[in-house]
Amino acid sequence: MRTILDRTQGMKSAAPSRSAHIQAACTSFLALFSIVGIALYGLPFFYDFMVRDFGWTRAQVTSGNALSKLLVGPLFGFVAGYAVDRFGPRRMMMVGIVMAGGALIGLSTVSALWMFYFFYLFNALGYVCGGPLPNQVLLSHWFDKSRGKAMGFAYLGIGIGGALVPLLAYRLEGAFGWRGALAALGVLMILVALPMAWFLKETPAAGSAKQATAPLAPLRPALRSPAFYLLAFGSMCSIGAVGGTNQNLKLYLSLDQGYAQAEIARIISLVLTFSIAGRLLMGWLADHLPKKHVMVLIYLIVAAAIPLLFHASSPWAVMSFAVLFGLGLGGEYLIIPLIAAELFGVRVLGRLMGIVITADGVAEAVSPMLVAYLRDQTGSYAAGFIVLIGLALLGAGAVGFLPRAIIGVTNHPTPSP
């Protein structure tokens, strides 16, 4: 009896403190602030400068994101998920932060298309190693009942980083030119995110010596479930719609609609500001409502926002787009790991999200380049916008068929405080 009590007391004493949970959430916040908020949402701000300076087409400046993710995603996505499940996410995050920040510094030096592709490749590697995948697994291990709120807080980093980066990039570009602005953003990413990841301790559920030798939870039950493929297809469609819109928004407003740089910076910042409210709202809803219903709602909001771009000459339409699209964008990446953890459990989450994020990366890569290609060929973004609306609606339809029950995988999350 004493042995059992001793073991119980030992387990309680070894349980992570509240401050450790806060540190984990803040680490994810800063990593996502840098790798997604600054790099993913900041790079399209510089596309129109490259079109003007180098004479590249819209398809070419969006193809860096496309080709790098098509190459990196299939080769490294599942490997990264396996490594996170086996060894924990912290080391992966540190490597990813350095690569993504270094990629922006490298992109500030490009003078040829091959250099553009080369540094975009490192940006994609940084995204896989330090972006949503390891952060989703990190938070899913540290938090249980409050997982949605924790994910919502961490994903605020994307919204805040994305809201700040167009305003910051505009000011830096005015002071140092677009090359100096890109280099400064790369340095900022590393300085902001790397220290917290360096000092973070691995969660007891990940990265321990015991886990490194223990057999991993089986992945086959999840891969045999139709729910996994519905989730992957639905997220691919909606991520494609969001990515296609984001990557072409600055090009559309600047080169097609003639908006001034300062005005575009304010619009993009407004989108990402409302994404903050979207993350908080969708994280709260995910803790209180069926997650698939929240996911469908997010996808329908995205589908409703894009048609407003047909009327971009009207300030009212652009502001309405920024509000709606921002709300949908806020919940887009947040909801996918939440519903995956609910359906399949956290013990396989790294590997499953490695597959899903790889599939999403393909959609996020192809969609912007397709929309830009249609614009180059037709002289209008109309056909591309129709494709994006259709993708969002397809995603909502697929998610509507998801079940609500867990699919035969045991959940063993780390208790939250």
N, C-alpha and C positions, 0 to 999 in steps of 0.2 A: 504494500500500500504506500509506504514511504517513497519507494522508488518511483511509483507512478506520479505522486505529488511533486517530487523533485523534478521529474521530467516536465510536468506541466508548468511549474514555476520557471524552469529554464527556458521553455518555449515562450512564456510571456515576457521574460526579461530580454529575450532575443528579438522580440517583436519590434519592428521599426517604430520610432517615435513620430510624433506629429510633425516635428521640425524636419525629419527626414522625408516625410511625404511632401511637405511644402518645397523642400529643396528639389525633389524629383520633378514636381510640377513646374517650378521655375526654370529648371534646366531645359525641359521640353519647350517651354515658352520661348526662351532665348534662341534655342536651336531652330525652331520653326520661324521665329522672327527673322533670322538671318537667311537660312537656306531657301525658305519659300517666300517669306514676305519681301526680302530685299532682292534675292537673285531671280526667283521665278517671275515675280510681278514687276521687278525693276528693269530687267533686260529689255522687254518690249518698248520701253520708253526711248531707247536709243536706236530703234530700227529705222526710223525716218531719217536720222542723221546719216546712217550708213547708206541708205538709198540715195540720198543727195550727194554724199561725198564720193562714193565708189561706183555709182550708177547701177547698183544691184537692183533686181526686181523684188517685188513683195514676196514672191515664192522663194527666192534665194535667202532673204533675211529671216524668213520663218523656217527655212529648211535646216538651219543649224540645230534648233530644238528638236525637229523631227528626226533627222538622221542620227543624232547622238542618242536619243532615247530609243530609237528602233534598234540600235546596235547594243547599247548598254543594258536595256531592260531585259531582253531575252537571255543575254549571256550572264548577267549578274543578279537579276532580281531574285530568283529562287535561291541562289547561292547565298545572297545577303540574308534572306529569311531564315535559311538553315543556320547560318552563323549566329544570328541573333537568338534563335531558340537554344542553341548549344552553349554559347559563351556569354550571352547577355548583350545589351545594346550600347553600353557606354563607349567601348573602344571604337565601335563602328561609327558612332556619332562624332567622335573627335577627328577621325580620318576624314569623314564627310565634310565637316566644317572647314578644315584646311583646304581640301580640294575645291570646294565650291567658292570659297573666298579667293583662292589662287586663280581660279578660272576667270573671275571678273577682272583681276589684275592683268591676266594674260590677254583678255579680249580688248583691253584698252590699248594694246600694242599692235593690233592686227592691221595689215595692209593688203592682204590677199584672202581669197575665199577659203583656201585650204587652212590658213591660220585660224580663221573664224570657226571652221568645223573642229579643228584640233582642240581649241580651248572650250568649245561647247561640249565636247566629249567629256572633259574633266568636270564641267558643271553638272552633267548628267550623272557621272559617278558620285559626285558629292551629294546629289539629291537622293540617290539610292542608298548610300551609306549613312547619311546623316539627317535625312528628311523625314517624311511621315512614317515610313516603315519602322525604324528603331524606336521612334517616339511613341507610336501607337502601342507597341509591345511593352515598352517601359511603363507607360501609364496603366496598361491593362494588368500588369503584374503588381503594381503598387496600390491600385485602387480596385474596389469591388462595388459596393452599393453606390458610391458617389463617383463612379467611373465616368458617367456622362458629364458631370460638372467639372471634373478634373480635365477631361479631354477638351471641354469647352473653354476652360481657362487657358490651357496650353495653346489651343488654336487661336486664342486672341492674339498671340504673337504674330501669326500670319496677317491678321487684319490690321494690327497696329503697324507692323513693318511695311505692309502693302500700302497703308494710308500715308505713311511718312515718306516712303521712297520717291514718289513722283515729285513731291514738293522739295525734298532734299536734292534729288537729281537735277531738278530745274535750277536751283540756286547754285549747285556745284558746277553745272554746265555753263552757267553764265559767268562764273568766276574763273574756271580752269579749262573750259572746253569739254566736249563729251568724253574725250579720252581720260582726262584728269578726273572727271566725275566717276567714271567706271572704276578706275584704280582706287579712288578713295572709298567707294562703296565696298570693294573687295576687302580692303584693310579693316574697315569698320565691322564687317561680318565676323572676321576672325577674332578681333578684340572683344566683341560683345559676347559671342557664344562659347568660345573655347574654354575660358577659365571655369565656368560652371560645370561643364561636362568633365573637365579634368578632375575636379574635387568631388564629384558625385560618387557615392558608394553604390556598388551593384546591389540591386534588390535581392533579398534572401531567396527569391523564387527564380533568380536568373544569374548565371555566371558563377555559381559556386562550384567547388571541386567535385562535390557529390553529383551535381547535375552533369558535369562534363563526362562522367563515366556511366551515368544512368541511361537506360534506353529512353529514346524520345517517345512521346505519345503517338499512337498510330495515326497516320494521315489518311489512310485508305477510306475509312467510313465517310469522311467529309467529301473526298473526291468522287465517291459513288453516289452522293446525294444530288438530285436535280437542283436543290436549293443553292448549292455552291455555284452552279453554272448560271442560274438566274441572277444571283448577286453579281457575279463577274460581268455578265453581259449588261445588266442594268447600270452598273457603275461605269463600264466602258462608254456606254452611250452618253451618259450625263457628263462625265469627265471630258469627253470629246466636245460636247456642246459648250462647256465652260471654257476649255482650253482654246477652242477655235475663236471664241469671242474675245477672250483676254489678249491673245497674241496678235489679233488684228485691230483691236480697238484704237490704239494710238495711230496706226497707219490710216485707218478710216477717217478719224476725226481730223488728222493733220493734212493728209494729202488729198483726200476726197472732199471733205467738208470745209477745209480751210480755217479750222479753229487755230487760235494762237497757242503757243507752247504753254504759257501761264494758265490759260483757260483749260487746256487739256489736263494739265497737272492737277488742277482743282477737281475736275470731273473724275479722274481716276482715283484721286484721293478720297472723294466722296463715296465711290463704289466700295473701296476697302474700309472706309469708316463704317458704313452700314453693314459690312460683313462682320464687324465686331458684334453688333447687335444680333446679327443672324446666328453667330456662334453661341452666344449666351442663350438666346431663345431656343435654338435647336438642341443644345445640350440639356437644357432644363426639360424640354418636351420629351427628349429621349429617356429621361429618368422617370417620367410619369405616364407616358403613352406607349402603345406598341411601336417599336422602332421602325417597322416597315411602313407604318402610316406616316411617320415623320419623314422618312426617306422619300415617299411618294410626294408629299407636300413640297419638299425641297426641289424636286425635279420639275414639278408643275410651275413653281415660281420662276425657275430659270426659263422654262418654255414661254411663260407669259412676258418675260422682260425683253427678250431679243427682238420681237416685232416692233418695239418702240424705236429701234435704231433706223427703221425705214423713214422715220420723221425726225432725223437728227438735226435738221435745220431749225427745228423748234427747241428753244431752251427748256420749255416745259417737258417735252418728250425726253430729252436727254437727262434731265433731273429725275424724272420718273423711272427711266431705265436704271440710273445709278442706284436708286433706292431699292427697287425690286431685285435687280441682279445682285446687288450687294448682300441682301438678305439670303438669297439662294446660295450664293457663293460661300457665305459664312458657314452653312451647314453641310456643304458638299463633301469635303474631305473628312469632316468630323464624323459623319454618320456611318461611313463604311466600316471602320474597325469596330464600332459599337455593335452593329448588327452581326458582324462576323463572329465576335466574341460571344454574343448571345446564342447564336446558332450552333457554333462548333467548339466553344471553350477557348481559354487562353493558352492551353498547353500546346496547341498547334497553330496559334495565331501568327507567329512569325513566318512559318512556312506558307500558310494560307495567304497572308497578306503579301508575301513575296510574289506569289502567283498573280493575285488580284492587281497589285501595283504594277507588275510587268504588263498585264493586259491593259490596265488603265494608261500606262505610259505609251503603249502603241496608239491608243485612241487619241491621247493628248498630243502625240507627235504628228499623226497623219492629218487630223482635223484642221489645225491652223494652216498647214501647207496646202491642203485641198481648197480651203476657203480663199486663200491668197491666189492660188492658181486660177480658180474660177474668176476672181476679180481681174487678173492679168488677161485672161482670155476674153471675157465679156465686157470689160470696162465698167462693171458694176458689182457691188457686193450683194445684190438681191438674191441671186441663186445660192450663194454661200450662206446667207442668213436663213434661207428656207431649209437648207440641209441641217443647220444647227438646231432649229426649232424641232424638226423631225427627230433628231437624235435625242433631245431631251424628253420628248413624248414617248419614244420607244423605251427609254430607260425607266420612266414611270410605270409603263405597262408591265415590264419584266418584274420589277420589284413588287408590284401588286400581287403576284402569284407566290411570293415567298411565304413559307409557314412561319408560325410564331414559336414553335417548340424547338428545344435543343436537339440537335441531330447526333445522338449516340456518341458524344465525346465528353469525358468527364472534365469538369471545371475545377481547378485548384488554384484560385487566385490568392494573392497575398492580402490579408485582412487590411481594411482601411481603418483609420483611427475613428 
